[in-house]
Amino acid sequence: MYKHLYIILFLLIVYNPAYSQEEDTTVYQTDEVIISATRTEQKVIDIPFSVQRVDKTEWKSSRKMGMNDVLTNIPGLMLQPRYGNHDVRVSIRGFGTRSNTGIRGIRILLDGIPESEPDGQTRVEALDFTAISKIEVAKGNLSSLYTNAPGGVINFFTDKYFPTSFVMSDNEFGEYNLRKNGLKFGVNSGYQRFMTTYSYENYKGYRQHSETYQTRLNSVFETDLNKYSKLAIYGYYVNGLIKLPGSLTLAQYNKDDLAANSRDVSRDTKRISNKGRLGITYNTSFGKTKNNLIELTAYGTIKDLERTAATYRIFTRYGVGSSFRFINKSVIGDRENEFSLGGDLYYQTGPISEFNNIGGKKGDELQTLTDETLSNVGFYFLDQIPIVKKKLAFLVTGRYDRVVTSAQDLIAGFKDTSRLFDKFAPKFALNFKLTPRMSIYGSFGLGFDTPANNELDNYPFSSDGGLKLINPDLNPQSSVNFELGYKGEILNNKSNVFKRTFIELTMFNTKIDDAIIPFTVDGNVYYRNAATVKRTGLEFGLNSNIARGLDFKAAYTYSDFKYDTYKARSIDGEGQITEEDYSGNKEPSNPDNYFTSELSYSYSLGNDQSLFIKGNTLYSGEMYADDKNVDSLKTEDFLLTGVQLGGDLTFKNFRVLAFVGLNNIFDKKYVAFIQVNSDRQEFYESGPRRNFFCGLNISYLFSK
């Protein structure tokens, strides 16, 4: 594979027909500015990582219920939706695929403020894509800049930059009783901007017992204090109920893949959430030439969660956090050097009570009462050093993280305990610009991933005999990461076809030591450091303007993820250990081949009016469901197709966006989500069959 990569890189470097000397007014994808990858503002072409920005225009006609509806055609990013509407499993280069609930191994931010908790777990109920203007995806190990980010970072930005004040009614309808209605209001006075959205989502779901009800409120206010200083206030509130149908065995899936697990129905398995956040950010440029920038952020969160399964659990969590970053741009000789220093603090605490579950109702029997605290403190630095002016740059980053988790048993105090995890993670990268629009890059770095709080449950045969609440033996997993890539824009100024084509090609290699792996003790699942994992992969992305109004996008990912050494373990009630050697097996829930594409055509009617149509495909290879790699339990590969069409029309001050869409045109039955390593062999959660949706957005634009 390496040989083939080098050949492709050579051909891309040699083939450069585009660099004419004519004046160029093209908007370049390589000129897009990304903040999340380096925590400084840099153009895509100058970043020695694989990065991508997605703007709201790209999902305007999509069914905007989950991340899988808007984050498409990004090589290396795989999204596996549960029940078609929520709890999407997000994985980048294999990080995140082991999470059976929430998001792990990838840092999720909203306006630069963490949605991820201090232990790295993330739930994204607060995301309302009507309120989002753009999304930045930085792939690969970013532990040298963020906490618990060995897979990368996804940063969602609230819509606050719009040319004129407006009010909009946002409406979506579809099969399975989908109804989403909302209002969006924006005010732009020149130096001040305010935007707020309210939305209500009602979705019965395509599986039994999979209803969703969500109410969301998102707001942002930003003011220019002066030419060089800004102050922004962000807030959201979400209230929701999600019912969970559970996973099925292979026999149950083959019989009726849309049925719910009977155990989850009898328990009325669900999540009830009330969640709010308020944040404030201040930044200013200073110095004689305004070459210094400082940004300060503070935020607070409140979360009230109720979850039913075998028991009825109630979580109350209060969190406070802050961050700062300092950026200095200086000229050394005739070269511009960029240095940055920053830090993050996040503290979260609150009680967790557990009662007996009586058919989805909270019983009177208090079974456990604990108080859990999670905290994270981290400091990072970055220095981008130009070696050859405007050609070769060296980037060095590093971060020290300190994560503390503690638990107090408010019934039996002798079980109180805490764990501390800390590590320094460096990263080194080179970026060589072949031309102003083409570059090759390479990076090497160390990753650091602490256990999630739910992975730290103690078991009877640990080194302390199960005395304390937290497992004393489980440690963070660490990784060594190497990446080599090419990104560039090929221009064709001599023809009206293929005028602009953006290509990215990346090869990565990751070795994970002390991988956190589940094991069973008398039928209960716990976690231990049990394996060494080796991951090698290839990512290819293409974005081409074929002709006027006709665009094609594609993303392909090849993954070879295997256990280098791994002895699976189970312990019975008597403490007898059984081990199986899974060395050489593939990691479950990771297809070898994953491909997405989109072909779109937009016809201009003049005066900012257009008609559009686009088709999309998604192919996923077969996947193992467990570490044992049982062939008979492997999922089948599948190909999904969809289509969207509509019109974007303007009538004086009114703007109307109307669209219809059809997903899974050929009504394919497929496994969308795998419950990895289910001890009951309940691995399978089906994706939605053919389904129709439509939307109507009506906006009124106030005159300037």
Secondary structure as UniProt FT lines:
FT   HELIX           2..14
FT   TURN            17..18
FT   HELIX           29..31
FT   STRAND          33..34
FT   TURN            36..39
FT   STRAND          42..43
FT   HELIX           44..46
FT   STRAND          50..55
FT   HELIX           56..59
FT   TURN            60..61
FT   TURN            64..65
FT   HELIX           67..70
FT   TURN            75..76
FT   STRAND          77..82
FT   TURN            83..85
FT   STRAND          86..92
FT   TURN            93..94
FT   TURN            96..98
FT   STRAND          107..110
FT   TURN            111..112
FT   STRAND          113..114
FT   TURN            118..119
FT   TURN            125..126
FT   TURN            129..130
FT   STRAND          132..139
FT   TURN            143..145
FT   TURN            147..148
FT   STRAND          152..158
FT   STRAND          166..174
FT   TURN            175..177
FT   STRAND          178..188
FT   STRAND          192..203
FT   TURN            208..209
FT   STRAND          212..226
FT   TURN            227..228
FT   STRAND          229..243
FT   HELIX           250..255
FT   TURN            257..258
FT   HELIX           262..267
FT   STRAND          270..286
FT   TURN            288..289
FT   STRAND          292..308
FT   STRAND          311..332
FT   TURN            333..334
FT   STRAND          335..358
FT   TURN            359..360
FT   STRAND          361..388
FT   TURN            389..391
FT   STRAND          392..409
FT   HELIX           413..415
FT   STRAND          417..435
FT   TURN            436..437
FT   STRAND          438..449
FT   HELIX           453..455
FT   TURN            460..461
FT   TURN            463..466
FT   STRAND          477..491
FT   TURN            493..494
FT   STRAND          500..521
FT   TURN            522..523
FT   STRAND          524..547
FT   TURN            548..549
FT   STRAND          550..571
FT   TURN            573..574
FT   STRAND          577..581
FT   TURN            583..584
FT   TURN            588..589
FT   STRAND          593..606
FT   TURN            607..608
FT   STRAND          609..620
FT   TURN            627..628
FT   HELIX           631..633
FT   STRAND          638..651
FT   TURN            652..653
FT   STRAND          654..663
FT   TURN            665..666
FT   STRAND          671..674
FT   TURN            676..677
FT   TURN            679..680
FT   STRAND          684..686
FT   STRAND          691..701
//
